[in-house]
Amino acid sequence: MHASEKESTSVCNVLFRCPLTGELLRKEEKESHIRKSIESLLSTDPISASIMKIYTFNKDQDKVKVGVETITKYLNNIIGNPNEEKYCSIRFSNKVFQEKVNCLDGSLDFFTAVGFEKKTLPLPGQDVQDEFYVLSSEAVKNLNDLKRSRDSLLSGEPIRATLERQPRIFAPSTQATRFSLTDDFYNLTVEEVKQEYQLRKEKMDRESLLRTKAMREREEKLKMKKYNYTVLRIRFPDGYLLQGTFYAQECLSSLFDFVSQHLQNNWLPYELLGPCGQKLENEQITFNECGLVPSSLITFRWDAGVLADVEAAAGHKLDTALKQELISNAETLD
């Protein structure tokens, strides 16, 4: 697209927000951006940054668990026996250290951050030297700092960019069901999905009488695996549309939460209806499971009985369900 061209409002992108910088990122930008953000913290907050590295950069969480437990044992030995020199030094070539700690990205940064220094020392009773990580005498004196570092390590978590809902409000439109999805919405490419859909449609015409319920269920499960995300539009009684992006494996409860956040009167009971008019009631079912992928138009309606009572008490009809400031900034869907 040329820089001067405006992207159609029907185009739906998948964006993520970095919890460290607050920046919005495309899917392919996430990993490198988070890595750079964590690396940049090493100079100002090396303990936090090294813990983030351990939990974020190492994909095998079982290895992370074992590594963290091993590091914790080293620290606990020092905390419990601060006057024992043998606990304050770790031989770098030690098999346990190599297999459980050194293999983790960020582990050496953590040791450096808490006060360990790499030194070449003679081996006891031998005429050879080897490399050791030795805790500085200053760090040994500050055991409370070491305890805090240990506790922070134990409570560490991976840094993950969060899916941005990208809430958008559209004015009433005949294009409400028009979705232009980018490739990020699919596990398969858009072209592959289109081709497979056409082939499946042709086969269904020939085999519809032979397909059993079990076959249909298997087909639906295969279909579910193709989608990573879904974009949903909620149409309100006045025709205005609220749009948001979700993981395909999220539950309906996240949709109800999203809708409620944008209502003027979120204490009033309401219902959401699927594309075929079915009432969406089980909030624990996923979007994949109820077929609301990779995009769907949802209908919003108030509980008729309660709405009538509220309007009677107010002496007028509710003009719109959405917050007024959202309506004022509504876009045109093209």
Secondary structure, 3 states (H helix, E strand, C coil): CCCCCCCCCCEECCEEECCCCCCEEEHHHHHHHHHHHHHHHCCCCHHHHHHHHHHHHCCCHHHHHHHHHHHHHHHHHHHHCCCCHHHHEEECCCHHHHHHHHCCCCHHHHHHHHCEEEEEEECCCCCCEEEEEEECHHHHHCHHHHHHHHHHHHCCCCCCCEECCCCEEECCCCCCCCCEECHHHECCCHHHHHHHHHHHHHHHHHHCCCCCHHHHHHHHHHHHCCECEEEEEEECCCCCEEEEEEECCCEHHHHHHHHHHCECCCCCCEEEECCCCCECCCCCCECCCCCCCCEEEEEEEECHHHHHHHHHHHCCCCCCCECHHHHHCCECCC
